[in-house]
Structures are given as structure tokens and as C-alpha cells.
């Protein structure tokens, strides 16, 4: 998914530095003895120092420190780009962000900030909201999923479903000609172990038509092809004791259309647009990261 390195927790990690304009500090000659003022990452004139990093992530927490720096770079770039485009966090955008934040955390941004750092955290949350506003209005603007992409996936699903039906009809023909159903199950079925089920259990959870088909045939017989959600199947009653059945199932997966396909494909388009923007933004700004150089591709 689009990297939400700027997710709702990210604002806390960068509360002390996002939006602050302070003079940069040169990287120390001896990195083995860092000072609190040493720079571990910077975007233009906004710097994250070693002291700030150690307060946000404990010593030895390598991945946590990397995430803090990554969030700092992404957040600072987003805010700077938003400001360059003249985007302002208006009341409507803040209300929308606050609603999403409350859904995710159970707290309003104001309540969260009060419990986690006060005004600095609230300012960072507003910076994050501004960044997402920039993404929606600039980076993701006009993105859509072409109809041909959706049509291609629908065609794929239809072709796979037709192939599954063709195979199942072939098995049905083999059974009619006397093929060993148990051997077909072992070789081709997605459900190889026998199913033991009572009539009451079937009636409670199975489709009524399937219950009638299974209970209406003698031991050893095989049902016609049954279409179930995501599956084509034929059932054989291997044994029956009163209302207890042992069934063999020859099942093939049946692809179904992805109802959220357009959202899924749009997510990938946003992912691509996001990283394309990030690469360009790193070249428009002076991004430095002595501690993790790979996080600043343009340095």
C-alpha cells in the first residue's frame, strides 16, 4: 500500500522537528562519538539531531530509529511541497483528518496531543494533515483506473471459471464411465480428507439444495456438480450410519470477481505516483541522511 510512513503515529515521532526552521549542524568528523547537536537527517534547513533521535527511539532500537528518520524525511518533504504549492490546511480538511484520526485511534487529535506531548504533537498532526491534503490535491489528482484494466481482469476471471467448469465436467464424465471417485479426489481435489458430518449440522449450515442432493443419494453414489461460493464440487456418500454421513468431496476453486478491484488497482496507481513524487522531491530539496544514506536517494 502507499507507504503511510506518515501515519497517525508518525506525527508523534517528528513532533519536535517538523515545521521548525533551525540552522543545520555539520556531521561530526568522528561518527563514533556523536553529540546531541549532530545531524542524523535534514531536509534543506530543517534538521533532525542525534539528541532528538535518541529521545524518540531508545539506544539499540535500530529499526525504530530508522523509522523515525524515514518519517521525518517524508513528513518534512510533504509539508515543504504543500507550502510550495500554496496549499493551506483549512477547517474542512482538518475536520476530515480529525474524523479519520478518531476512527483509527479512538481519540481526537487534540485529546491525543494532550496525552502525548501537548502543542508540539498537535502541530505535528496538523503538519501531517497538510501533507495528506497535498497528496490528495497534487500527487493523486486525476488518478483513475482505466476501464480496459477492469475489463481485462473480468475476462481473466471468466476464462478461469470456464476452465474450472470444463475440468469438473470432465471428472463428471469419468465418474459416469466408472472411474474411481476416491482416486480422482486424491489426485485432483482441493479437499482430500473425508468429511464426517451429521444431518443436523448440514441442515444448520449448508445450502438447502446441497443437503437435499447429498441426503437423496445412496451410499457410493456421487452428486451432480454443485456450485458453491468460490468452489465447484461433487460429493460422494462414502458411508452413512443413521444421520451421520462420511463424504468425499471433489472440489475445484472457482474464481470470483473482485468487487473492490477498482480500489485495489487505484491503490497501486497511487503507490507508483507517490514514489515518483518522492524521487522528484528529493532532487528538488537538499535531503541528507548520514545515518541511513539509502533514505536520501538524492544526496
N, C-alpha and C positions, 0 to 999 in steps of 0.2 A: 504494500500500500504506500501511498505517498508518505514519505517519512515524516511522521509527526514528532520529529525531534523537538519541535516546538509545542509539545502537548501541554496539558494543563499543569503538569509538574515542572515543566521546563522553566516556567516563569520564576519559580522559587529559586532554581539553581542560578539564575542570572540576575536576580533582583538587585544585587549590589553594583552591577556594572552596566546593564543595558540602559542606553539613553544618557549616560554620563560622559561628558567630554573632558578627558584629563590628558595631560601630556604623556606621550609614550616614554617607556623606560627601556634602555638598551638591554639586550640579552647579556647576562654576565659572562665574563671570559671563562670562568670555571663553573660549568653547569652542575658539577657535583656538590657545590655548596651554594644553593640558591638562597637569595634574600627575599624577604616578603615583597619587596618592590619589583622583583624581577618579572618580566613579561613572559607569560606562557602562551598567550594568544592575543592578537589585536586585529581590529578592522579599522583601517585609517587611524584616526586619533583615539579610538576607544580601545582600551587595553584591559585585559584580564590578568591580574598579577598572581604570583605564586601564593602570596598570603591569602588572597580571596579564594583561590582554588582549594587550598588546604582547609579553609573553613567550611567549604561546601562539600568536600569529599575527603574522607579520612585518609591518613597515610597508609599506603599499601593497597588502596582500592583502585587498582589500575583502570578497570573498565568504567567505574563510576567517574573517575577524573576525566577520562576520555569523553564520556557522555556530556559532562559539564562543559568542556571546551567546545565540543561539537554544537551543543545547544547555544552557547554564547555566540559562535560564529554565525550560525543560521539566523538566530534572533536579531543580531545586530545588522546583518545584511538586509533582512526583510524590513526592518524599521527604516534604515537609510534609503532603501529603494522606494518605500512608501512615501517618505518625505520628499524624495526627488520627483515623484510623480504628483506631488501636491495632494496626496490622499490624507484626509483628516478623519479621525475616529469620531463620528457623530453619535448622537444619543441613540438613534435607531440601531446602528451597528453594535454599539456597546450593549444594548438590551438583548440583541440576538446572541452575542457572545456570552453574556451572563446567563442566559437561559440554557445554552449548551453546557456551560461550565457547571451549572447547578445540576443538570441531568447526570453529568459524569461524576461529580464529587459529592452531591447532596448538600452543597453549601453555595451561597452566593460568593462572587469574588470578594466582596467587602468582608464577609464573615471569614472566608478563608485567609485573607490577608491579615485580619486581626489576630488570627491564631498562628500565623506563620510569617512573622517579620514586619507587619504593620504597613506603613506607607510605601516602603521600598518594594514590598511584594505586590501591592496594589498597582504601583506604577509599572512593574514588570508585566503584570497581567494585562494592563492596558496596552503596553507595547506589543505583547503577543497578539492581542485582538487586532491591533493596527496591521500587524504582519499578515494575519489571515485575511483581512479586508483587502490588502494589496494583492494577495494570491488570487482571490476571487475576481477582483476587478481588472487585473492586468494579466497575470500568468495564465489563469484558467479561462479568461474571457474568450467566448466564441467556440470553445471546445465542444464537439459533439461527436456522436458515434455514427458513421455513415450507414445508411440503410443496407448497402451491399455487404457490410460486415455482419449485420444481424441476419440477412438472408443467407449468407454462406454458412453460418452456424446452424440455422434452421435446416438447411439442406443436408448438412453433416448428420444431424440428429435423425432426420428422416431416413437417410441411407443406412445408418447403423441399426435403426429399428427394423427396417425392411430385411436386413441381413440376419438379424436375430430371429425374425419370424420365419425366414426361409430355412434356417438351420433347424428350428423347432419343428417345422412341418416335415423336414427330412427325418427327424427322430420319430415323429408320429408314424410316418410311413414304415420305418424299420420295425416299430413295435407291432404294427398291423400285420407285418410279414413274419412275425415270430421272433424278433430279436430279443435278447436277454435285457430286460429293462434295468436290472441291477447293474449289469456291466456298463450300460450307457450312462447310468448315474455316476458310477465310479470314474469314468473317463471324461465326461463332459459337464457334469452338473456343478453349479456353484454351491450346492447343498449336498454333501456326500453322506453325512451321517443320517441314519433313520430318525424319524421324528415320532415320539410317543406322546399322544395327546388323547384326552378324553372328549366325549361328545359335548359335555358341558363347557369345557374350555374352548372348543371350536365354536360353539354357539355364542359364547360370550365375546369372542374377539375376531372371528373370521367373517368374511362376507357371506351372507346367507346363501348365495348361489354356489359358492365353493363348498360350503358344508353339505348342501344337497348333492353335489357331484361326488364328493368323497364317500358319503354315507350311503349313496344309492348304488354302489357297485360292489360286486362280490370280492372276496379275498383273492389276490393275484391279478385282478383287473386294473386297467390304467385309465385315468380320465382323459377327456379331450384336453386340448391346450387351453389353459386358463391365463388370462391377462390380469396381472395384479400391478399395483403401483411400483414401477421400476423393475418389473420382472415378468417373464413368461415362464409357465410351469406346467408340468404334467405330474399327477400324483398316482402312485400305486398303493393299494391297501395290501401291505405285506403280511399283516396279521391283525386279528380282531378278537378280543375277549370281552364279551358283553358290550359295554360302552367305551372301552379303551381300544384305541387304534394305534398300530405301528405303520407309519407311512414312509415310502421312499419318494423323493422329490427330484425330478429332472428339471433344473431351473437355469435359465439364462438371463443375464442382466438386460434390461430394456432401457435404453437411453431416453431421457425425457427432456423437453425443452427447459432451458434455464430462464425462469421468469424474470430474473434480475440480471439478465445478460447485458442489457444496455448499461446498467450501473457498473457492472464488472469491467466492461470494456472502457467505459469512461474513466474509471479509476486508473487503468493502465495508461490512458492518454494523459491524464493529469500527472502521473508519475513521470512520464517522459518529459512533459512540459516543465515540471518542477526542476528536474536535474539539468535540463538545458538552460533554464534561467540561472540556476546556481553556478554553473560553469561560467556563464557570461558575467554574472555579478562579481565573481571572484577576480575577473580581469578588469572590471570597472573600478574596483576598490583595492586598496593595499591590504591584503589578508596575509597575516603571518601566524605561524603556529610552530615555534621551535620544539615544543614537547612532542607533538604528533604532526610531522610535516605533511602527511598524506591528507590531512583535513583541510589544507590550504593549497589546492592544486595550482594556483596562480602565483605562488610566492617565488 
